């Protein structure tokens, strides 16, 4: 004899992914209702791919009511740039590109040189100028609290002052999903609908929604070298030391960014369930394992965020 279902009649229970999706869609609709000129930051990485899908769902059958923006260092993976352009065209949204190269050419920032040089930190100036030029008052980002300790303590609606800076000691309270959207002229809010998601949640959602991804997220052979425990791809934008020998490895990427500071992981995973099994077994976050820019100091991410970084 089967056990009777003791759940109260009429109770509608959401799965973990359904709950996270509903929360993110609520946040996106709240921003669309409260702000005049929002923008969604879209790099072509897995988190921003999920964000774009959520935006499509949030405003379906209407069009997404804001543009997307990519802060382009000029040193990105070609596979990701091809995917970015194709996905934006499919979604039918306007793409704004904030170019680090243009900032360098105009003399607004100085490109670092040497073995450890990366344009990653220069993205801040390009981002803040684009926000000011287009008068954006809210910017959606795909950051998650499980990624890194500075992001772990940041609010969903994260206030930025007139200089685009973040003060972690002056954050606004967020109780019962009630968000403070009040800002003055020149200020803006960074909004993170995926704050409560984990990396595994993101991959689970990608699998459920059957979302397309750049090929570098799956196992492939690549010429790499090891630096500070990270496998960096051989590319024309990085200065390789004489002691950093090239070799071929079977790898994939857990996160994508500037080629000079984004590392690969050894992996044979070519299917989504294989990737999810790897992530479930690891105890290191994707940024902790693969991002050289987060290793420059103990507070590297928080220092960049204070200056106006994503």
Backbone as CSV, one residue per row, in Angstrom:
resi,resn,N_x,N_y,N_z,CA_x,CA_y,CA_z,C_x,C_y,C_z
1,UNK,0.854,-1.191,0.000,0.000,0.000,0.000,0.891,1.242,0.000
2,UNK,0.656,2.127,-0.962,1.497,3.323,-1.066,1.145,4.326,0.012
3,UNK,2.141,5.092,0.414,1.946,6.095,1.454,1.179,7.276,0.883
4,UNK,0.213,7.772,1.597,-0.606,8.893,1.117,0.213,10.165,1.096
5,UNK,-0.100,11.039,0.145,0.556,12.335,0.051,0.002,13.264,1.113
6,UNK,0.832,13.620,2.073,0.368,14.435,3.201,0.521,15.929,2.971
7,UNK,1.038,16.322,1.782,1.197,17.757,1.495,-0.166,18.420,1.401
8,UNK,-0.353,19.612,1.982,-1.640,20.308,1.915,-2.066,20.524,0.469
9,UNK,-3.352,20.340,0.234,-3.860,20.532,-1.108,-3.735,21.992,-1.542
10,UNK,-3.414,22.174,-2.831,-3.342,23.527,-3.367,-1.999,24.197,-3.185
11,UNK,-1.077,23.560,-2.441,0.236,24.182,-2.240,1.075,24.009,-3.511
12,UNK,1.617,25.131,-3.988,2.429,25.108,-5.209,3.880,25.271,-4.806
13,UNK,4.681,24.238,-5.034,6.068,24.258,-4.609,6.983,24.450,-5.812
14,UNK,7.866,25.431,-5.705,8.828,25.704,-6.765,10.098,24.901,-6.547
15,UNK,10.705,24.464,-7.634,12.030,23.859,-7.540,13.047,24.956,-7.245
16,UNK,14.273,24.555,-6.910,15.331,25.534,-6.644,15.539,26.461,-7.839
17,UNK,15.618,25.899,-9.041,15.834,26.723,-10.234,14.627,27.602,-10.527
18,UNK,13.428,27.087,-10.308,12.232,27.897,-10.524,12.212,29.094,-9.573
19,UNK,12.599,28.855,-8.318,12.626,29.943,-7.339,13.653,31.005,-7.726
20,UNK,14.857,30.562,-8.099,15.907,31.505,-8.483,15.503,32.283,-9.739
21,UNK,14.896,31.604,-10.697,14.435,32.271,-11.914,13.385,33.324,-11.580
22,UNK,12.421,32.966,-10.736,11.358,33.903,-10.375,11.921,35.125,-9.655
23,UNK,12.884,34.895,-8.759,13.508,36.010,-8.039,14.228,36.940,-9.002
24,UNK,14.990,36.369,-9.949,15.740,37.179,-10.906,14.814,37.963,-11.827
25,UNK,13.738,37.333,-12.271,12.776,38.020,-13.140,12.092,39.157,-12.388
26,UNK,11.750,38.921,-11.116,11.171,39.990,-10.297,12.116,41.183,-10.202
27,UNK,13.405,40.909,-9.990,14.397,41.985,-9.879,14.497,42.760,-11.190
28,UNK,14.523,42.054,-12.303,14.620,42.727,-13.608,13.409,43.604,-13.873
29,UNK,12.230,43.110,-13.543,11.016,43.903,-13.746,10.988,45.109,-12.810
30,UNK,11.493,44.932,-11.602,11.568,46.043,-10.650,12.463,47.158,-11.198
31,UNK,13.607,46.769,-11.775,14.520,47.755,-12.355,13.868,48.463,-13.538
32,UNK,13.219,47.713,-14.408,12.562,48.309,-15.572,11.482,49.298,-15.157
33,UNK,10.834,49.034,-14.021,9.768,49.909,-13.551,10.293,51.155,-12.845
34,UNK,11.443,51.031,-12.167,11.915,52.101,-11.298,12.970,53.009,-11.930
35,UNK,13.677,52.515,-12.953,14.771,53.302,-13.525,14.449,53.703,-14.961
36,UNK,15.051,54.807,-15.385,14.763,55.344,-16.719,15.635,54.728,-17.803
37,UNK,16.913,54.460,-17.491,17.846,54.010,-18.528,18.732,52.869,-18.005
38,UNK,18.159,51.666,-17.843,18.996,50.532,-17.441,19.763,49.953,-18.619
39,UNK,20.789,49.157,-18.315,21.577,48.453,-19.327,22.000,47.121,-18.740
40,UNK,22.124,46.106,-19.595,22.556,44.780,-19.153,23.970,44.537,-19.669
41,UNK,24.890,44.252,-18.754,26.271,43.970,-19.140,26.345,42.554,-19.695
42,UNK,26.855,42.437,-20.929,26.854,41.144,-21.616,28.217,40.898,-22.243
43,UNK,28.911,39.882,-21.723,30.254,39.566,-22.206,30.292,38.356,-23.127
44,UNK,29.201,37.589,-23.162,29.208,36.316,-23.872,29.601,35.160,-22.980
45,UNK,29.819,35.439,-21.688,30.118,34.386,-20.723,28.847,33.739,-20.205
46,UNK,28.995,32.633,-19.463,27.840,31.832,-19.060,26.843,32.602,-18.202
47,UNK,27.330,33.446,-17.288,26.425,34.180,-16.411,25.622,35.222,-17.189
48,UNK,26.278,35.932,-18.098,25.548,36.923,-18.873,24.619,36.267,-19.887
49,UNK,24.947,35.043,-20.323,24.041,34.292,-21.198,22.753,33.964,-20.447
50,UNK,22.892,33.536,-19.203,21.714,33.282,-18.370,20.938,34.569,-18.143
51,UNK,21.642,35.665,-17.898,20.981,36.957,-17.682,20.143,37.373,-18.894
52,UNK,20.691,37.198,-20.078,19.967,37.586,-21.282,18.724,36.715,-21.459
53,UNK,18.842,35.428,-21.149,17.675,34.546,-21.225,16.614,34.973,-20.222
54,UNK,17.012,35.327,-19.019,16.060,35.795,-18.009,15.365,37.079,-18.452
55,UNK,16.117,37.975,-19.097,15.521,39.211,-19.601,14.483,38.912,-20.680
56,UNK,14.787,37.947,-21.538,13.810,37.555,-22.563,12.530,37.051,-21.915
57,UNK,12.673,36.226,-20.884,11.496,35.693,-20.197,10.744,36.767,-19.424
58,UNK,11.489,37.684,-18.815,10.873,38.708,-17.974,9.931,39.612,-18.758
59,UNK,10.246,39.862,-20.020,9.467,40.833,-20.793,8.766,40.220,-22.004
60,UNK,8.787,38.904,-22.115,8.077,38.215,-23.183,6.558,38.435,-23.031
61,UNK,5.821,38.684,-24.125,6.224,38.631,-25.534,6.768,39.952,-26.084
62,UNK,6.948,40.921,-25.212,7.521,42.181,-25.660,9.021,42.079,-25.842
63,UNK,9.613,43.147,-26.359,11.063,43.205,-26.541,11.740,43.547,-25.221
64,UNK,12.989,43.165,-25.087,13.775,43.568,-23.914,13.898,45.088,-23.936
65,UNK,13.477,45.776,-22.871,13.372,47.243,-22.907,14.661,48.002,-22.575
66,UNK,15.808,47.374,-22.766,17.078,48.058,-22.514,18.150,47.432,-23.394
67,UNK,19.215,48.170,-23.667,20.318,47.628,-24.476,21.220,46.732,-23.648
68,UNK,22.155,46.061,-24.316,23.208,45.317,-23.627,24.536,45.999,-23.929
69,UNK,25.479,45.854,-23.025,26.773,46.515,-23.191,27.905,45.543,-22.843
70,UNK,28.939,45.565,-23.668,30.139,44.775,-23.396,31.326,45.713,-23.244
71,UNK,32.054,45.571,-22.156,33.293,46.318,-21.960,34.409,45.462,-22.553
72,UNK,34.895,45.858,-23.702,35.794,45.043,-24.525,37.239,45.470,-24.313
73,UNK,38.054,44.556,-23.790,39.469,44.873,-23.591,40.251,44.820,-24.897
74,UNK,39.683,44.177,-25.919,40.417,43.945,-27.158,41.276,42.700,-27.103
75,UNK,41.299,42.058,-25.929,42.103,40.851,-25.729,41.215,39.672,-25.346
76,UNK,40.037,39.607,-25.943,39.089,38.552,-25.610,39.266,37.335,-26.509
77,UNK,38.713,36.224,-26.072,38.769,34.992,-26.860,37.903,35.146,-28.113
78,UNK,38.450,34.851,-29.290,37.679,35.008,-30.541,36.373,34.217,-30.542
79,UNK,36.387,33.018,-29.946,35.174,32.205,-29.903,34.052,32.905,-29.139
80,UNK,34.437,33.644,-28.095,33.443,34.333,-27.278,32.895,35.558,-28.010
81,UNK,33.765,36.280,-28.721,33.311,37.449,-29.464,32.362,37.062,-30.596
82,UNK,32.655,35.955,-31.260,31.753,35.477,-32.314,30.406,35.108,-31.720
83,UNK,30.430,34.436,-30.565,29.180,34.058,-29.912,28.412,35.299,-29.460
84,UNK,29.116,36.269,-28.881,28.458,37.505,-28.407,27.641,38.153,-29.508
85,UNK,28.270,38.353,-30.659,27.588,39.030,-31.759,26.399,38.220,-32.268
86,UNK,26.566,36.910,-32.346,25.477,36.057,-32.844,24.303,36.042,-31.869
87,UNK,24.596,35.929,-30.578,23.508,35.856,-29.585,22.755,37.176,-29.474
88,UNK,23.462,38.280,-29.541,22.808,39.592,-29.491,21.886,39.783,-30.696
89,UNK,22.342,39.343,-31.864,21.517,39.437,-33.066,20.259,38.582,-32.931
90,UNK,20.398,37.386,-32.359,19.237,36.517,-32.156,18.229,37.154,-31.201
91,UNK,18.719,37.822,-30.172,17.833,38.436,-29.182,17.206,39.734,-29.684
92,UNK,17.790,40.321,-30.722,17.244,41.551,-31.275,17.417,42.758,-30.378
93,UNK,18.529,42.793,-29.624,18.783,43.923,-28.732,19.952,44.749,-29.255
94,UNK,20.000,46.006,-28.816,21.105,46.894,-29.199,22.349,46.533,-28.397
95,UNK,23.482,46.431,-29.077,24.762,46.161,-28.419,25.602,47.422,-28.400
96,UNK,25.995,47.835,-27.206,26.920,48.951,-27.018,28.264,48.368,-26.600
97,UNK,29.322,48.749,-27.276,30.659,48.263,-26.933,31.477,49.406,-26.339
98,UNK,31.883,49.244,-25.094,32.777,50.197,-24.441,34.202,49.677,-24.620
99,UNK,34.988,50.357,-25.412,36.281,49.840,-25.838,37.437,50.348,-24.980
100,UNK,38.191,49.420,-24.420,39.409,49.778,-23.685,40.456,50.327,-24.649
101,UNK,40.526,49.759,-25.865,41.497,50.226,-26.850,41.281,51.699,-27.171
102,UNK,40.023,52.123,-27.283,39.732,53.536,-27.548,40.181,54.417,-26.390
103,UNK,40.050,53.902,-25.168,40.525,54.645,-23.998,42.038,54.822,-24.050
104,UNK,42.738,53.770,-24.460,44.199,53.836,-24.572,44.605,54.812,-25.680
105,UNK,43.948,54.699,-26.834,44.274,55.560,-27.976,44.037,57.033,-27.664
106,UNK,43.030,57.306,-26.835,42.713,58.688,-26.474,43.577,59.215,-25.334
107,UNK,44.453,58.370,-24.792,45.327,58.794,-23.713,44.638,58.887,-22.364
108,UNK,43.466,58.271,-22.227,42.719,58.340,-20.969,43.219,57.324,-19.949
109,UNK,43.787,56.233,-20.438,44.395,55.235,-19.559,45.721,54.821,-20.174
110,UNK,46.588,54.283,-19.361,47.904,53.845,-19.821,47.943,52.325,-19.786
111,UNK,48.295,51.732,-20.909,48.343,50.275,-20.974,49.556,49.761,-20.216
112,UNK,49.358,48.807,-19.308,50.493,48.243,-18.579,51.367,47.393,-19.497
113,UNK,52.601,47.260,-19.132,53.539,46.457,-19.922,54.231,45.452,-19.017
114,UNK,54.930,44.514,-19.643,55.692,43.528,-18.886,55.016,42.176,-18.841
115,UNK,55.656,41.288,-18.147,55.236,39.884,-18.104,53.846,39.704,-17.507
116,UNK,53.484,40.508,-16.522,52.214,40.333,-15.818,51.151,41.317,-16.289
117,UNK,51.400,41.998,-17.388,50.493,43.044,-17.855,49.141,42.467,-18.286
118,UNK,48.085,43.205,-17.952,46.734,42.828,-18.363,45.890,44.098,-18.466
119,UNK,44.967,44.103,-19.417,44.052,45.234,-19.563,42.824,45.112,-18.668
120,UNK,42.750,44.069,-17.889,41.527,43.796,-17.151,41.108,44.959,-16.258
121,UNK,42.066,45.548,-15.545,41.726,46.642,-14.629,41.314,47.904,-15.379
122,UNK,41.764,48.032,-16.645,41.430,49.211,-17.433,39.961,49.230,-17.841
123,UNK,39.270,48.113,-17.650,37.848,48.074,-17.985,37.032,49.064,-17.164
124,UNK,37.497,49.367,-15.966,36.740,50.251,-15.083,36.520,51.617,-15.722
125,UNK,37.579,52.209,-16.277,37.466,53.534,-16.885,36.514,53.506,-18.072
126,UNK,36.608,52.463,-18.902,35.724,52.351,-20.066,34.277,52.169,-19.629
127,UNK,34.054,51.370,-18.601,32.702,51.149,-18.091,32.089,52.430,-17.545
128,UNK,32.833,53.147,-16.703,32.290,54.352,-16.085,32.025,55.445,-17.121
129,UNK,32.894,55.557,-18.119,32.659,56.557,-19.162,31.411,56.222,-19.973
130,UNK,31.218,54.937,-20.285,30.032,54.529,-21.040,28.764,54.786,-20.245
131,UNK,28.791,54.512,-18.947,27.617,54.772,-18.102,27.292,56.263,-18.088
132,UNK,28.323,57.095,-17.993,28.106,58.548,-17.989,27.631,59.040,-19.355
133,UNK,28.260,58.560,-20.425,27.911,59.015,-21.772,26.470,58.674,-22.126
134,UNK,26.050,57.465,-21.803,24.700,57.017,-22.152,23.683,57.312,-21.050
135,UNK,24.150,57.915,-19.957,23.288,58.294,-18.838,22.524,57.099,-18.266
136,UNK,23.202,55.965,-18.173,22.576,54.795,-17.569,22.446,55.010,-16.062
137,UNK,21.282,54.678,-15.516,21.091,54.829,-14.072,21.025,53.484,-13.346
138,UNK,21.061,52.396,-14.104,21.129,51.054,-13.509,21.848,50.142,-14.491
139,UNK,22.706,49.283,-13.970,23.462,48.350,-14.811,23.363,46.956,-14.219
140,UNK,22.759,46.039,-14.985,22.673,44.642,-14.566,24.030,43.957,-14.735
141,UNK,24.464,43.237,-13.719,25.666,42.433,-13.806,25.368,40.994,-13.445
142,UNK,26.218,40.079,-13.876,26.001,38.662,-13.626,26.771,38.110,-12.449
143,UNK,27.271,38.977,-11.570,28.072,38.511,-10.435,27.219,37.687,-9.465
144,UNK,27.879,36.704,-8.831,27.225,35.844,-7.851,28.018,35.878,-6.540
145,UNK,27.325,35.686,-5.442,27.987,35.761,-4.143,28.930,34.599,-3.883
146,UNK,28.739,33.472,-4.578,29.610,32.329,-4.326,30.938,32.438,-5.058
147,UNK,31.104,33.451,-5.904,32.306,33.570,-6.726,33.531,34.006,-5.944
148,UNK,33.323,35.006,-5.065,34.483,35.680,-4.469,34.002,36.445,-3.245
149,UNK,34.860,36.634,-2.243,34.426,37.170,-0.949,33.938,38.618,-1.023
150,UNK,34.499,39.439,-1.934,34.006,40.815,-2.058,32.590,40.818,-2.626
151,UNK,32.335,39.926,-3.574,30.993,39.830,-4.139,30.020,39.195,-3.153
152,UNK,30.535,38.403,-2.230,29.674,37.738,-1.253,28.988,38.733,-0.325
153,UNK,29.610,39.876,-0.086,29.028,40.834,0.851,28.320,41.999,0.161
154,UNK,28.208,41.922,-1.166,27.574,43.011,-1.897,26.072,42.793,-2.008
155,UNK,25.311,43.877,-1.944,23.859,43.815,-2.045,23.419,43.481,-3.471
156,UNK,22.148,43.081,-3.612,21.572,42.846,-4.946,21.494,44.168,-5.694
157,UNK,20.980,45.211,-5.033,20.979,46.571,-5.577,22.144,47.306,-4.921
158,UNK,23.219,47.460,-5.663,24.470,47.967,-5.110,24.689,49.418,-5.548
159,UNK,24.644,50.334,-4.601,24.717,51.765,-4.888,26.123,52.175,-5.327
160,UNK,26.178,53.025,-6.351,27.428,53.637,-6.805,27.271,55.162,-6.768
161,UNK,28.279,55.832,-6.230,28.199,57.293,-6.106,28.457,57.968,-7.446
162,UNK,28.567,59.300,-7.441,28.733,60.039,-8.692,30.050,59.739,-9.394
163,UNK,30.987,59.107,-8.693,32.255,58.705,-9.299,32.242,57.225,-9.699
164,UNK,31.097,56.570,-9.534,30.979,55.161,-9.869,31.570,54.230,-8.837
165,UNK,31.896,54.743,-7.668,32.603,53.962,-6.659,31.642,53.279,-5.686
166,UNK,32.128,52.192,-5.102,31.359,51.384,-4.147,31.992,51.456,-2.778
167,UNK,31.174,51.705,-1.762,31.648,51.719,-0.379,31.005,50.546,0.349
168,UNK,31.754,49.467,0.602,31.153,48.284,1.237,30.644,48.539,2.648
169,UNK,31.093,49.633,3.282,30.649,49.936,4.646,29.420,50.842,4.670
170,UNK,28.949,51.238,3.506,27.777,52.128,3.438,26.719,51.540,2.511
171,UNK,26.481,50.245,2.643,25.491,49.586,1.792,24.092,49.736,2.382
172,UNK,23.121,49.744,1.509,21.730,49.906,1.927,21.151,48.561,2.393
173,UNK,20.325,48.585,3.431,19.706,47.335,3.880,18.722,46.805,2.838
174,UNK,18.614,45.494,2.769,17.657,44.848,1.860,16.890,43.796,2.659
175,UNK,15.664,44.128,3.026,14.840,43.257,3.845,13.600,42.821,3.066
176,UNK,13.334,41.533,3.082,12.115,40.984,2.470,11.980,41.380,0.997
177,UNK,13.092,41.378,0.283,13.082,41.710,-1.150,12.528,43.101,-1.438
178,UNK,12.721,44.010,-0.493,12.359,45.410,-0.709,13.654,46.165,-1.004
179,UNK,13.746,46.769,-2.176,14.988,47.378,-2.635,14.860,48.896,-2.702
180,UNK,15.904,49.570,-2.232,15.951,51.029,-2.260,16.540,51.471,-3.603
181,UNK,15.726,52.097,-4.431,16.159,52.491,-5.775,16.421,53.991,-5.894
182,UNK,16.397,54.706,-4.781,16.558,56.167,-4.838,18.007,56.551,-5.121
183,UNK,18.197,57.380,-6.130,19.533,57.899,-6.455,19.407,59.358,-6.866
184,UNK,20.522,60.079,-6.784,20.589,61.450,-7.262,21.202,61.474,-8.660
185,UNK,21.113,62.625,-9.308,21.683,62.776,-10.631,23.179,62.433,-10.616
186,UNK,23.591,61.596,-11.573,24.993,61.205,-11.674,25.322,59.919,-10.943
187,UNK,24.472,59.488,-10.035,24.674,58.225,-9.332,23.992,57.095,-10.111
188,UNK,24.332,55.870,-9.781,23.635,54.748,-10.408,23.676,53.531,-9.492
189,UNK,22.927,52.518,-9.898,22.840,51.276,-9.140,23.351,50.126,-10.000
190,UNK,24.196,49.281,-9.422,24.538,48.010,-10.059,23.578,46.959,-9.513
191,UNK,22.996,46.179,-10.381,21.966,45.223,-9.978,22.426,43.811,-10.333
192,UNK,22.351,42.898,-9.360,22.866,41.541,-9.544,21.771,40.500,-9.299
193,UNK,20.971,40.197,-10.315,19.877,39.231,-10.153,20.329,37.811,-9.847
194,UNK,21.595,37.485,-10.141,22.095,36.140,-9.890,22.833,36.034,-8.556
195,UNK,22.681,37.011,-7.692,23.432,37.024,-6.427,23.306,35.727,-5.649
196,UNK,22.117,35.153,-5.614,21.879,33.970,-4.787,22.070,32.654,-5.536
197,UNK,22.508,32.728,-6.784,22.777,31.527,-7.567,24.182,31.016,-7.253
198,UNK,24.382,29.725,-7.456,25.725,29.148,-7.408,26.154,28.798,-8.828
199,UNK,27.433,28.462,-8.975,27.917,28.043,-10.291,27.135,26.829,-10.788
200,UNK,26.822,25.910,-9.873,26.068,24.724,-10.261,24.643,25.082,-10.673
201,UNK,24.047,26.065,-10.005,22.721,26.541,-10.412,22.752,27.080,-11.838
202,UNK,23.787,27.850,-12.148,23.914,28.428,-13.487,23.974,27.331,-14.540
203,UNK,24.786,26.308,-14.287,24.906,25.223,-15.254,23.615,24.408,-15.331
204,UNK,22.951,24.232,-14.190,21.674,23.535,-14.207,20.634,24.267,-15.031
205,UNK,20.651,25.603,-14.935,19.702,26.412,-15.708,20.046,26.359,-17.192
206,UNK,21.326,26.410,-17.512,21.757,26.301,-18.910,21.285,24.978,-19.506
207,UNK,21.409,23.905,-18.723,20.964,22.596,-19.203,19.454,22.560,-19.363
208,UNK,18.730,23.086,-18.392,17.259,23.054,-18.460,16.715,23.862,-19.616
209,UNK,17.319,25.038,-19.844,16.841,25.937,-20.893,17.456,25.636,-22.257
210,UNK,18.398,24.670,-22.272,19.084,24.294,-23.519,19.739,25.512,-24.185
211,UNK,20.483,26.278,-23.385,21.117,27.498,-23.866,22.414,27.192,-24.606
212,UNK,22.632,27.911,-25.686,23.868,27.775,-26.451,25.005,28.470,-25.715
213,UNK,26.229,27.976,-25.901,27.404,28.497,-25.205,28.587,28.599,-26.150
214,UNK,29.549,29.474,-25.851,30.810,29.461,-26.605,31.507,28.113,-26.449
215,UNK,32.194,27.690,-27.475,32.794,26.355,-27.488,33.872,26.170,-26.425
216,UNK,34.484,27.247,-25.952,35.595,27.083,-25.006,35.142,26.611,-23.623
217,UNK,33.834,26.592,-23.364,33.338,26.042,-22.099,33.399,24.517,-22.078
218,UNK,33.637,23.912,-23.233,33.702,22.459,-23.333,35.140,22.017,-23.618
219,UNK,35.430,20.770,-23.286,36.785,20.247,-23.419,37.292,20.332,-24.856
220,UNK,38.543,20.782,-24.980,39.199,20.887,-26.280,40.703,20.915,-26.048
221,UNK,41.462,20.720,-27.098,42.919,20.778,-27.002,43.389,22.205,-27.279
222,UNK,44.366,22.661,-26.491,44.833,24.047,-26.607,46.290,24.138,-26.188
223,UNK,47.034,25.024,-26.827,48.399,25.317,-26.427,48.368,26.231,-25.202
224,UNK,48.960,25.772,-24.107,48.924,26.529,-22.856,50.307,26.531,-22.211
225,UNK,50.457,27.380,-21.202,51.632,27.337,-20.337,51.167,27.616,-18.920
226,UNK,51.959,27.213,-17.949,51.558,27.361,-16.548,52.244,28.563,-15.915
227,UNK,51.427,29.374,-15.227,51.940,30.527,-14.489,51.197,30.627,-13.169
228,UNK,51.911,30.575,-12.088,51.326,30.687,-10.745,50.202,29.662,-10.544
229,UNK,50.383,28.477,-11.108,49.392,27.420,-10.935,48.191,27.517,-11.858
230,UNK,48.204,28.475,-12.782,47.090,28.675,-13.716,47.545,28.343,-15.131
231,UNK,46.707,27.648,-15.883,47.012,27.330,-17.274,46.502,28.455,-18.163
232,UNK,47.424,29.249,-18.706,47.065,30.353,-19.583,47.256,29.960,-21.034
233,UNK,46.342,30.423,-21.881,46.401,30.110,-23.303,47.511,30.915,-23.978
234,UNK,48.202,30.274,-24.895,49.175,31.001,-25.706,48.423,31.973,-26.607
235,UNK,48.789,33.238,-26.559,48.105,34.248,-27.373,49.040,35.434,-27.586
236,UNK,48.757,36.273,-28.579,49.687,37.366,-28.907,49.676,38.522,-27.921
237,UNK,48.811,38.476,-26.907,48.668,39.603,-25.989,49.395,39.404,-24.671
238,UNK,50.086,38.301,-24.527,50.709,37.998,-23.251,52.206,37.768,-23.452
239,UNK,52.997,38.252,-22.498,54.449,38.067,-22.545,54.810,36.827,-21.757
240,UNK,55.312,35.821,-22.446,55.649,34.549,-21.820,57.131,34.523,-21.471
241,UNK,57.416,34.124,-20.245,58.798,34.040,-19.799,59.523,32.855,-20.413
242,UNK,60.850,32.908,-20.406,61.647,31.818,-20.974,61.432,30.509,-20.230
243,UNK,61.059,30.596,-18.967,60.843,29.394,-18.157,59.408,28.872,-18.277
244,UNK,58.583,29.544,-19.057,57.174,29.151,-19.207,57.004,28.413,-20.547
245,UNK,57.182,27.139,-20.480,57.192,26.312,-21.687,55.778,25.997,-22.157
246,UNK,55.577,26.084,-23.464,54.287,25.746,-24.058,54.105,24.238,-24.131
247,UNK,52.865,23.801,-23.937,52.532,22.392,-24.140,51.049,22.294,-24.488
248,UNK,50.676,21.206,-25.088,49.276,21.004,-25.447,48.569,20.263,-24.325
249,UNK,47.373,20.749,-23.986,46.600,20.110,-22.925,45.133,20.059,-23.328
250,UNK,44.423,19.124,-22.738,42.974,19.026,-22.940,42.312,19.805,-21.815
251,UNK,41.672,20.903,-22.160,41.177,21.848,-21.162,39.781,22.348,-21.540
252,UNK,39.189,23.047,-20.601,38.003,23.864,-20.869,38.069,25.076,-19.943
253,UNK,37.165,26.030,-20.138,37.147,27.242,-19.313,35.919,27.240,-18.412
254,UNK,36.138,27.566,-17.148,35.014,27.710,-16.211,34.440,29.114,-16.259
255,UNK,35.261,30.074,-16.626,34.827,31.458,-16.764,35.600,32.059,-17.926
256,UNK,35.054,33.094,-18.544,35.744,33.718,-19.665,35.946,35.201,-19.377
257,UNK,37.055,35.718,-19.881,37.395,37.118,-19.686,38.566,37.461,-20.575
258,UNK,39.387,38.390,-20.129,40.574,38.780,-20.865,41.524,37.581,-20.989
259,UNK,42.068,37.357,-22.199,42.934,36.200,-22.429,44.210,36.239,-21.590
260,UNK,44.616,37.426,-21.156,45.872,37.555,-20.428,45.773,37.137,-18.970
261,UNK,44.547,37.000,-18.445,44.420,36.685,-17.019,43.393,35.603,-16.717
262,UNK,42.827,34.989,-17.755,41.820,33.952,-17.556,42.414,32.587,-17.876
263,UNK,42.425,31.713,-16.888,43.044,30.408,-17.049,42.047,29.316,-17.393
264,UNK,42.573,28.231,-17.942,41.779,27.047,-18.256,41.973,26.002,-17.165
265,UNK,41.105,25.004,-17.171,41.244,23.870,-16.254,41.336,22.595,-17.079
266,UNK,42.124,21.647,-16.605,42.199,20.360,-17.288,40.843,19.668,-17.172
267,UNK,40.339,19.199,-18.293,39.005,18.599,-18.273,38.773,17.799,-19.541
268,UNK,38.014,16.721,-19.391,37.582,15.939,-20.551,36.078,16.074,-20.766
269,UNK,35.437,17.024,-20.061,33.978,17.164,-20.106,33.539,17.805,-21.416
270,UNK,32.735,17.086,-22.152,32.208,17.596,-23.420,30.689,17.695,-23.403
271,UNK,30.068,17.228,-22.317,28.617,17.302,-22.164,28.286,18.074,-20.889
272,UNK,27.087,18.651,-20.856,26.700,19.458,-19.704,26.678,18.648,-18.413
273,UNK,26.198,17.407,-18.465,26.156,16.618,-17.235,27.556,16.298,-16.723
274,UNK,28.527,16.182,-17.632,29.911,15.952,-17.219,30.491,17.199,-16.559
275,UNK,30.178,18.361,-17.112,30.634,19.615,-16.505,30.034,19.777,-15.119
276,UNK,28.746,19.502,-14.989,28.082,19.643,-13.694,28.647,18.675,-12.662
277,UNK,29.031,17.486,-13.101,29.648,16.529,-12.177,31.005,17.042,-11.687
278,UNK,31.778,17.658,-12.589,33.066,18.235,-12.188,32.871,19.354,-11.160
279,UNK,31.897,20.225,-11.422,31.667,21.363,-10.540,31.184,20.892,-9.174
280,UNK,30.328,19.874,-9.157,29.821,19.356,-7.889,30.940,18.786,-7.028
281,UNK,32.004,18.310,-7.666,33.104,17.679,-6.929,34.180,18.665,-6.492
282,UNK,34.239,19.842,-7.106,35.320,20.778,-6.789,35.016,21.574,-5.536
283,UNK,36.052,22.051,-4.891,35.912,22.893,-3.695,36.558,24.264,-3.921
284,UNK,36.846,24.579,-5.181,37.457,25.862,-5.524,36.525,26.596,-6.476
285,UNK,36.250,27.871,-6.213,35.381,28.635,-7.099,36.068,28.856,-8.436
286,UNK,35.271,29.209,-9.456,35.872,29.398,-10.772,36.858,30.556,-10.793
287,UNK,36.574,31.627,-10.065,37.518,32.745,-10.031,38.759,32.370,-9.232
288,UNK,38.584,31.640,-8.147,39.724,31.222,-7.353,40.664,30.304,-8.101
289,UNK,40.107,29.504,-9.016,40.929,28.544,-9.737,41.545,29.108,-11.003
290,UNK,40.877,30.097,-11.643,41.267,30.444,-13.010,41.539,31.916,-13.270
291,UNK,41.373,32.813,-12.300,41.539,34.234,-12.599,42.797,34.799,-11.942
292,UNK,43.790,35.092,-12.785,45.057,35.621,-12.288,44.896,37.022,-11.712
293,UNK,43.921,37.803,-12.231,43.736,39.170,-11.752,43.279,39.217,-10.302
294,UNK,42.692,38.136,-9.791,42.250,38.111,-8.400,43.382,37.727,-7.442
295,UNK,44.570,37.438,-7.994,45.677,36.994,-7.151,46.725,38.079,-6.922
296,UNK,46.465,39.274,-7.449,47.458,40.344,-7.285,47.581,40.785,-5.842
297,UNK,46.489,40.627,-5.067,46.532,40.911,-3.632,45.369,40.195,-2.974
298,UNK,45.368,40.149,-1.653,44.303,39.474,-0.915,42.952,40.147,-1.145
299,UNK,42.973,41.468,-1.370,41.727,42.221,-1.556,41.608,42.764,-2.978
300,UNK,42.152,42.033,-3.947,42.207,42.534,-5.324,40.833,42.881,-5.876
301,UNK,39.863,41.989,-5.721,38.532,42.238,-6.263,37.862,43.412,-5.556
302,UNK,37.949,43.454,-4.228,37.308,44.553,-3.502,37.935,45.891,-3.878
303,UNK,39.232,45.934,-4.048,39.890,47.179,-4.446,39.373,47.649,-5.804
304,UNK,39.220,46.726,-6.747,38.710,47.098,-8.074,37.255,47.538,-8.001
305,UNK,36.472,46.851,-7.183,35.053,47.205,-7.068,34.888,48.588,-6.440
306,UNK,35.737,48.926,-5.489,35.670,50.253,-4.889,35.898,51.343,-5.935
307,UNK,36.719,51.024,-6.926,37.034,51.995,-7.987,35.933,52.083,-9.052
308,UNK,35.038,51.079,-9.067,33.952,51.106,-10.037,33.871,49.895,-10.927
309,UNK,34.667,48.865,-10.621,34.682,47.628,-11.411,33.328,46.926,-11.291
310,UNK,33.128,45.896,-12.101,31.840,45.200,-12.166,31.362,44.737,-10.802
